[in-house]
Amino acid sequence: MPEYLAPGVYVEEVSFSAPTIEGVGTTTTGFAGPTVTGPVAGAAYGGLTAANSPTAGIPQLLTSFGDFQNVYGGYSNLNFSGTATINYMAMAVKAFFDNGGSMLYVSRVFSPASPTDAGYATATAGNVTVAARFPGAMLTGQQVTVTLVAQKTQNVANLPAGTLLAQPGATPTFYTNGASGTFMSNATPSAALPTPLPANLYLLTLQVTAPGASGQQQMYSNLGFDPAGANFIGAMLGVNPPRAIDQLQNQIYLSFGTGTITPIGVFNDLFTGGFPDPSVSTNATPSVTYTLANGDDGAQPNNQQYTTALSYFTPLEDIAIVATPGAGAYTDQSIQSVALIEHVSQQRAYRVAILETAPALLAAGFESFRAQMDSSYAAMYVPWVITPNPLAAAGTSIPAQITVPPTGFMAGIYARSDEQNSVAKAPANEVVLGAIDFERHIGFAEQSTLNPLGINCLRFFPDRGYRVWGARTVSSDTSLMYVNVRRYLVYLEHSIDNGTQWAVFENNGPSLWARVTDSIESFLTSEFAEGNLLGTSPSNAFFVRCDRTTMTQNDLDNGRLICIIGVCLLKPAEFVIFRIGQITASAQS
């Protein structure tokens, strides 16, 4: 407490209320899986490593499908060791945002086709190498063009250091602006720029046209030749560009051999035909085009790569929903039954998994896959969803519709239901937006066999559309058989965990116990008022106990504060039963 030494009036701020607990978010989602481009979890490609780039392999937060396209590419199909595969990740991300999702992390999976497979496309001419920043077949066959931009100038004052000037010719005369602000000849370092200035003096810059992740051509202008300059092409389009957004979105990088790099050396590496006078109409502007080759999408991923990709979600505490869209179509079925469920089952993970089966299965196939797991932290949805094919075009053989896993749709529906209702409500009886059909129609009789096993069905109802018709986890524990019960418990646990960190290392006595009790009771009272707990009053909806009845002297001696919390949770009305019988008119009266 403060010391009072001099007489006077002391005004101090004190708090008479317990620290508040704020509910955590429940809609942020993490998807792990292959994409056509983008940083790879746990790997270094194209020189981009965790040691020299803060973005290498880190899952990126996306708030729209446009964000996904700019970093991880578009809808283009993948090719695993020669086998074309639908880009399930892109379709899942689109379905997620279309169905109400707003925040999504993506962790890219890439499985090299062989121990020596680098995966990224390259092109080399002389001392210049142009390479894809990330592995993938997307840039194979794509072209990168470097064009010289020459602007006649007589005003050389205030040009930044590193600026390159030249007089045309088969062997151009170059002048560079040094740190002192004086232009000196590269050919004769002691020779300064002549006065008066030559009539045919040109300011030289570079322009690069390269493919972007979304498929659109990207143009990079006003690039320089001098490594000491702020806009040097080898830095702005280098292995590690200065801006983090460029490290994510620039699809290519350029390197200029080894040893000392000079402006004139960069010019000669790029343009071997000299510098023809641009004022002569018959002279073409010098340019060079590199055609990238040998990039690939690797092999079909397996459990090991997914385990690595999912591990990158661990420190991202805001993620509440995790899925691996398309994993059901891969040979390694342990991706979900082992890697994904182990990830969400970690202590203090505070998240749940959405599972999918392989495509084109019948009821027996659903049951066989379900039999491989038992977890209240996961929910399974069947069948796959038929949706419009974004790659379809008139007059081509590309099908107008494709079949995709339900994972992306369900993650978006979870988020939509949480926003419109709350996490305490089951994300069921919700419309599946973007579905034009299901892979197969599941009827009442078939669902009667699947539902008790914890297999949630997507069904079509005339005049009511395509809906989620199930809300169970894949757990044998009947107290945790419903998705909303598990997710709401996770929400309460995570919120109380975050909101009571202030109590750590406080004096473990009645004053602390009372403050902890008041803090949690206030939070649960708010939850009761919002209709998230069952009961006619707070006293029968929950209890909080933190006193000597919950702790022994041994607990106190070992620094343990133990608080017991009981909540009465709402279960969904899964079976709505109306009993109707005949009565007579006299009985009615």
NORUR-V445652 format. One record per residue. N is the residue number from 1. RES is the residue in one small letter. PHI is phi in whole degrees, 0 to 359 (999 if undefined). NEAR is the number of other C-alpha atoms within 12 Angstrom. Layout:
{{N & RES & PHI & NEAR} {N & RES & PHI & NEAR}}
//
This chain:
{{1 & m & 999 & 5} {2 & p & 292 & 7} {3 & e & 266 & 7} {4 & y & 247 & 10} {5 & l & 248 & 8} {6 & a & 259 & 7} {7 & p & 300 & 7} {8 & g & 160 & 7} {9 & v & 260 & 8} {10 & y & 243 & 11} {11 & v & 250 & 8} {12 & e & 230 & 8} {13 & e & 272 & 6} {14 & v & 226 & 8} {15 & s & 248 & 9} {16 & f & 258 & 10} {17 & s & 245 & 14} {18 & a & 288 & 24} {19 & p & 305 & 25} {20 & t & 275 & 27} {21 & i & 249 & 32} {22 & e & 256 & 23} {23 & g & 296 & 28} {24 & v & 281 & 30} {25 & g & 287 & 29} {26 & t & 235 & 40} {27 & t & 253 & 37} {28 & t & 293 & 38} {29 & t & 239 & 47} {30 & g & 236 & 51} {31 & f & 248 & 49} {32 & a & 243 & 53} {33 & g & 164 & 50} {34 & p & 289 & 50} {35 & t & 224 & 53} {36 & v & 282 & 48} {37 & t & 202 & 55} {38 & g & 108 & 53} {39 & p & 298 & 50} {40 & v & 258 & 46} {41 & a & 296 & 39} {42 & g & 74 & 30} {43 & a & 220 & 31} {44 & a & 236 & 28} {45 & y & 227 & 36} {46 & g & 63 & 35} {47 & g & 84 & 28} {48 & l & 272 & 38} {49 & t & 236 & 24} {50 & a & 297 & 20} {51 & a & 287 & 14} {52 & n & 240 & 17} {53 & s & 211 & 25} {54 & p & 290 & 22} {55 & t & 260 & 32} {56 & a & 297 & 35} {57 & g & 76 & 39} {58 & i & 282 & 37} {59 & p & 302 & 38} {60 & q & 259 & 37} {61 & l & 279 & 27} {62 & l & 244 & 28} {63 & t & 240 & 24} {64 & s & 198 & 26} {65 & f & 293 & 31} {66 & g & 299 & 20} {67 & d & 300 & 29} {68 & f & 299 & 40} {69 & q & 298 & 31} {70 & n & 291 & 35} {71 & v & 254 & 42} {72 & y & 249 & 47} {73 & g & 91 & 42} {74 & g & 258 & 35} {75 & y & 273 & 33} {76 & s & 310 & 32} {77 & n & 294 & 31} {78 & l & 263 & 35} {79 & n & 228 & 29} {80 & f & 265 & 29} {81 & s & 51 & 22} {82 & g & 92 & 15} {83 & t & 253 & 15} {84 & a & 291 & 18} {85 & t & 224 & 29} {86 & i & 299 & 34} {87 & n & 281 & 36} {88 & y & 296 & 43} {89 & m & 296 & 46} {90 & a & 300 & 47} {91 & m & 294 & 43} {92 & a & 291 & 47} {93 & v & 296 & 50} {94 & k & 299 & 42} {95 & a & 296 & 37} {96 & f & 300 & 45} {97 & f & 290 & 35} {98 & d & 294 & 27} {99 & n & 264 & 31} {100 & g & 118 & 34} {101 & g & 290 & 37} {102 & s & 228 & 32} {103 & m & 227 & 32} {104 & l & 219 & 41} {105 & y & 259 & 44} {106 & v & 238 & 49} {107 & s & 244 & 47} {108 & r & 281 & 47} {109 & v & 253 & 48} {110 & f & 223 & 47} {111 & s & 245 & 36} {112 & p & 305 & 29} {113 & a & 290 & 24} {114 & s & 204 & 16} {115 & p & 300 & 10} {116 & t & 258 & 10} {117 & d & 282 & 21} {118 & a & 279 & 30} {119 & g & 91 & 39} {120 & y & 253 & 42} {121 & a & 281 & 37} {122 & t & 220 & 38} {123 & a & 208 & 31} {124 & t & 230 & 25} {125 & a & 220 & 23} {126 & g & 64 & 20} {127 & n & 269 & 22} {128 & v & 257 & 30} {129 & t & 240 & 33} {130 & v & 248 & 41} {131 & a & 221 & 43} {132 & a & 290 & 53} {133 & r & 289 & 48} {134 & f & 233 & 50} {135 & p & 292 & 47} {136 & g & 144 & 50} {137 & a & 275 & 38} {138 & m & 304 & 41} {139 & l & 270 & 42} {140 & t & 298 & 31} {141 & g & 87 & 23} {142 & q & 279 & 31} {143 & q & 246 & 29} {144 & v & 240 & 38} {145 & t & 245 & 30} {146 & v & 251 & 35} {147 & t & 240 & 31} {148 & l & 280 & 38} {149 & v & 248 & 30} {150 & a & 244 & 31} {151 & q & 237 & 25} {152 & k & 296 & 23} {153 & t & 216 & 20} {154 & q & 234 & 20} {155 & n & 243 & 16} {156 & v & 252 & 28} {157 & a & 288 & 14} {158 & n & 67 & 15} {159 & l & 288 & 24} {160 & p & 292 & 25} {161 & a & 302 & 29} {162 & g & 95 & 35} {163 & t & 295 & 38} {164 & l & 248 & 49} {165 & l & 248 & 46} {166 & a & 206 & 45} {167 & q & 254 & 33} {168 & p & 298 & 31} {169 & g & 151 & 20} {170 & a & 297 & 15} {171 & t & 237 & 20} {172 & p & 297 & 28} {173 & t & 263 & 31} {174 & f & 251 & 39} {175 & y & 226 & 40} {176 & t & 242 & 41} {177 & n & 270 & 33} {178 & g & 278 & 27} {179 & a & 297 & 17} {180 & s & 282 & 13} {181 & g & 87 & 19} {182 & t & 256 & 26} {183 & f & 279 & 33} {184 & m & 236 & 27} {185 & s & 288 & 25} {186 & n & 288 & 28} {187 & a & 289 & 20} {188 & t & 232 & 14} {189 & p & 307 & 17} {190 & s & 276 & 14} {191 & a & 271 & 17} {192 & a & 277 & 23} {193 & l & 299 & 30} {194 & p & 294 & 20} {195 & t & 235 & 12} {196 & p & 290 & 12} {197 & l & 294 & 21} {198 & p & 301 & 20} {199 & a & 292 & 17} {200 & n & 255 & 25} {201 & l & 262 & 32} {202 & y & 236 & 34} {203 & l & 273 & 34} {204 & l & 253 & 38} {205 & t & 223 & 34} {206 & l & 237 & 38} {207 & q & 231 & 31} {208 & v & 241 & 36} {209 & t & 247 & 29} {210 & a & 217 & 36} {211 & p & 291 & 34} {212 & g & 260 & 35} {213 & a & 297 & 38} {214 & s & 279 & 30} {215 & g & 102 & 24} {216 & q & 276 & 17} {217 & q & 286 & 21} {218 & q & 253 & 23} {219 & m & 242 & 22} {220 & y & 244 & 30} {221 & s & 246 & 23} {222 & n & 59 & 27} {223 & l & 270 & 35} {224 & g & 253 & 41} {225 & f & 261 & 43} {226 & d & 268 & 38} {227 & p & 302 & 29} {228 & a & 277 & 24} {229 & g & 278 & 27} {230 & a & 289 & 21} {231 & n & 246 & 28} {232 & f & 302 & 35} {233 & i & 301 & 42} {234 & g & 286 & 34} {235 & a & 257 & 26} {236 & m & 298 & 34} {237 & l & 241 & 42} {238 & g & 267 & 32} {239 & v & 299 & 36} {240 & n & 232 & 35} {241 & p & 299 & 32} {242 & p & 293 & 23} {243 & r & 262 & 18} {244 & a & 298 & 21} {245 & i & 295 & 22} {246 & d & 288 & 32} {247 & q & 298 & 38} {248 & l & 270 & 41} {249 & q & 257 & 36} {250 & n & 292 & 42} {251 & q & 273 & 54} {252 & i & 228 & 55} {253 & y & 219 & 43} {254 & l & 242 & 39} {255 & s & 226 & 36} {256 & f & 239 & 34} {257 & g & 62 & 20} {258 & t & 236 & 13} {259 & g & 84 & 9} {260 & t & 288 & 13} {261 & i & 255 & 23} {262 & t & 241 & 28} {263 & p & 303 & 38} {264 & i & 293 & 33} {265 & g & 294 & 26} {266 & v & 297 & 34} {267 & f & 301 & 39} {268 & n & 291 & 28} {269 & d & 294 & 27} {270 & l & 274 & 36} {271 & f & 238 & 29} {272 & t & 267 & 22} {273 & g & 261 & 22} {274 & g & 76 & 27} {275 & f & 228 & 36} {276 & p & 292 & 28} {277 & d & 298 & 28} {278 & p & 294 & 26} {279 & s & 288 & 19} {280 & v & 274 & 13} {281 & s & 298 & 9} {282 & t & 277 & 9} {283 & n & 272 & 16} {284 & a & 276 & 19} {285 & t & 293 & 26} {286 & p & 301 & 28} {287 & s & 206 & 29} {288 & v & 220 & 30} {289 & t & 242 & 26} {290 & y & 248 & 34} {291 & t & 258 & 27} {292 & l & 286 & 33} {293 & a & 214 & 26} {294 & n & 74 & 24} {295 & g & 283 & 36} {296 & d & 211 & 39} {297 & d & 269 & 43} {298 & g & 75 & 38} {299 & a & 256 & 31} {300 & q & 300 & 35} {301 & p & 289 & 37} {302 & n & 229 & 34} {303 & n & 303 & 32} {304 & q & 298 & 24} {305 & q & 294 & 34} {306 & y & 292 & 43} {307 & t & 300 & 33} {308 & t & 295 & 31} {309 & a & 298 & 40} {310 & l & 292 & 45} {311 & s & 298 & 31} {312 & y & 288 & 32} {313 & f & 278 & 41} {314 & t & 305 & 30} {315 & p & 283 & 16} {316 & l & 270 & 27} {317 & e & 289 & 26} {318 & d & 278 & 29} {319 & i & 286 & 38} {320 & a & 242 & 42} {321 & i & 228 & 52} {322 & v & 228 & 51} {323 & a & 207 & 55} {324 & t & 233 & 53} {325 & p & 303 & 49} {326 & g & 91 & 46} {327 & a & 297 & 43} {328 & g & 296 & 41} {329 & a & 272 & 32} {330 & y & 269 & 30} {331 & t & 296 & 18} {332 & d & 280 & 22} {333 & q & 283 & 29} {334 & s & 284 & 29} {335 & i & 305 & 40} {336 & q & 270 & 46} {337 & s & 293 & 38} {338 & v & 243 & 26} {339 & a & 299 & 32} {340 & l & 290 & 47} {341 & i & 292 & 38} {342 & e & 297 & 30} {343 & h & 297 & 39} {344 & v & 283 & 38} {345 & s & 270 & 25} {346 & q & 297 & 20} {347 & q & 300 & 14} {348 & r & 64 & 24} {349 & a & 288 & 30} {350 & y & 55 & 39} {351 & r & 205 & 45} {352 & v & 234 & 43} {353 & a & 249 & 47} {354 & i & 251 & 50} {355 & l & 254 & 52} {356 & e & 226 & 47} {357 & t & 263 & 46} {358 & a & 290 & 38} {359 & p & 287 & 30} {360 & a & 58 & 24} {361 & l & 260 & 22} {362 & l & 261 & 22} {363 & a & 304 & 30} {364 & a & 297 & 17} {365 & g & 292 & 21} {366 & f & 301 & 35} {367 & e & 294 & 28} {368 & s & 295 & 19} {369 & f & 291 & 31} {370 & r & 299 & 35} {371 & a & 293 & 21} {372 & q & 277 & 22} {373 & m & 215 & 31} {374 & d & 208 & 29} {375 & s & 205 & 37} {376 & s & 278 & 35} {377 & y & 264 & 44} {378 & a & 217 & 47} {379 & a & 226 & 53} {380 & m & 249 & 52} {381 & y & 230 & 50} {382 & v & 221 & 47} {383 & p & 271 & 45} {384 & w & 287 & 44} {385 & v & 249 & 45} {386 & i & 265 & 31} {387 & t & 219 & 31} {388 & p & 300 & 24} {389 & n & 273 & 29} {390 & p & 292 & 22} {391 & l & 269 & 22} {392 & a & 294 & 17} {393 & a & 216 & 13} {394 & a & 298 & 11} {395 & g & 82 & 8} {396 & t & 243 & 9} {397 & s & 271 & 11} {398 & i & 291 & 16} {399 & p & 296 & 18} {400 & a & 283 & 18} {401 & q & 228 & 23} {402 & i & 225 & 29} {403 & t & 256 & 32} {404 & v & 231 & 43} {405 & p & 291 & 46} {406 & p & 282 & 53} {407 & t & 303 & 50} {408 & g & 298 & 47} {409 & f & 300 & 48} {410 & m & 292 & 57} {411 & a & 298 & 52} {412 & g & 294 & 42} {413 & i & 293 & 41} {414 & y & 306 & 47} {415 & a & 296 & 39} {416 & r & 296 & 33} {417 & s & 295 & 29} {418 & d & 297 & 34} {419 & e & 290 & 22} {420 & q & 279 & 18} {421 & n & 239 & 20} {422 & s & 185 & 30} {423 & v & 293 & 39} {424 & a & 286 & 37} {425 & k & 267 & 36} {426 & a & 295 & 40} {427 & p & 281 & 43} {428 & a & 223 & 37} {429 & n & 57 & 28} {430 & e & 249 & 34} {431 & v & 286 & 30} {432 & v & 269 & 42} {433 & l & 287 & 32} {434 & g & 95 & 35} {435 & a & 276 & 36} {436 & i & 249 & 25} {437 & d & 181 & 28} {438 & f & 248 & 34} {439 & e & 305 & 29} {440 & r & 209 & 23} {441 & h & 267 & 26} {442 & i & 262 & 33} {443 & g & 265 & 19} {444 & f & 301 & 16} {445 & a & 295 & 11} {446 & e & 293 & 24} {447 & q & 294 & 27} {448 & s & 297 & 19} {449 & t & 268 & 19} {450 & l & 275 & 35} {451 & n & 302 & 35} {452 & p & 299 & 24} {453 & l & 274 & 36} {454 & g & 85 & 39} {455 & i & 255 & 45} {456 & n & 274 & 47} {457 & c & 255 & 45} {458 & l & 261 & 45} {459 & r & 227 & 36} {460 & f & 255 & 28} {461 & f & 235 & 21} {462 & p & 305 & 8} {463 & d & 69 & 8} {464 & r & 235 & 14} {465 & g & 79 & 21} {466 & y & 265 & 31} {467 & r & 225 & 37} {468 & v & 279 & 39} {469 & w & 233 & 38} {470 & g & 177 & 37} {471 & a & 213 & 45} {472 & r & 249 & 43} {473 & t & 270 & 40} {474 & v & 266 & 42} {475 & s & 242 & 30} {476 & s & 273 & 21} {477 & d & 278 & 18} {478 & t & 294 & 20} {479 & s & 286 & 19} {480 & l & 236 & 29} {481 & m & 279 & 33} {482 & y & 254 & 42} {483 & v & 300 & 44} {484 & n & 293 & 41} {485 & v & 295 & 38} {486 & r & 297 & 39} {487 & r & 292 & 45} {488 & y & 289 & 38} {489 & l & 298 & 36} {490 & v & 300 & 34} {491 & y & 300 & 38} {492 & l & 297 & 35} {493 & e & 298 & 29} {494 & h & 293 & 29} {495 & s & 296 & 29} {496 & i & 293 & 32} {497 & d & 302 & 27} {498 & n & 295 & 25} {499 & g & 277 & 25} {500 & t & 241 & 30} {501 & q & 298 & 17} {502 & w & 298 & 19} {503 & a & 282 & 28} {504 & v & 294 & 17} {505 & f & 76 & 13} {506 & e & 287 & 18} {507 & n & 296 & 17} {508 & n & 275 & 27} {509 & g & 215 & 24} {510 & p & 306 & 19} {511 & s & 297 & 16} {512 & l & 294 & 25} {513 & w & 300 & 32} {514 & a & 294 & 24} {515 & r & 294 & 31} {516 & v & 298 & 38} {517 & t & 299 & 33} {518 & d & 299 & 26} {519 & s & 297 & 33} {520 & i & 289 & 38} {521 & e & 298 & 32} {522 & s & 298 & 27} {523 & f & 296 & 35} {524 & l & 289 & 39} {525 & t & 296 & 30} {526 & s & 296 & 22} {527 & e & 296 & 33} {528 & f & 296 & 27} {529 & a & 297 & 17} {530 & e & 276 & 17} {531 & g & 82 & 23} {532 & n & 266 & 35} {533 & l & 235 & 35} {534 & l & 271 & 26} {535 & g & 150 & 20} {536 & t & 271 & 15} {537 & s & 205 & 18} {538 & p & 304 & 26} {539 & s & 294 & 18} {540 & n & 255 & 18} {541 & a & 262 & 26} {542 & f & 197 & 28} {543 & f & 216 & 26} {544 & v & 228 & 30} {545 & r & 228 & 26} {546 & c & 213 & 30} {547 & d & 200 & 26} {548 & r & 292 & 21} {549 & t & 282 & 17} {550 & t & 257 & 19} {551 & m & 226 & 23} {552 & t & 267 & 16} {553 & q & 297 & 17} {554 & n & 297 & 13} {555 & d & 299 & 18} {556 & l & 296 & 20} {557 & d & 295 & 13} {558 & n & 258 & 12} {559 & g & 74 & 18} {560 & r & 258 & 24} {561 & l & 256 & 33} {562 & i & 243 & 27} {563 & c & 241 & 31} {564 & i & 256 & 21} {565 & i & 236 & 23} {566 & g & 242 & 23} {567 & v & 231 & 30} {568 & c & 259 & 27} {569 & l & 267 & 31} {570 & l & 272 & 30} {571 & k & 258 & 27} {572 & p & 289 & 24} {573 & a & 280 & 15} {574 & e & 288 & 22} {575 & f & 239 & 12} {576 & v & 263 & 7} {577 & i & 245 & 7} {578 & f & 245 & 6} {579 & r & 259 & 6} {580 & i & 239 & 6} {581 & g & 220 & 6} {582 & q & 280 & 9} {583 & i & 226 & 9} {584 & t & 266 & 8} {585 & a & 299 & 7} {586 & s & 291 & 7} {587 & a & 294 & 7} {588 & q & 296 & 7} {589 & s & 286 & 6}}
//
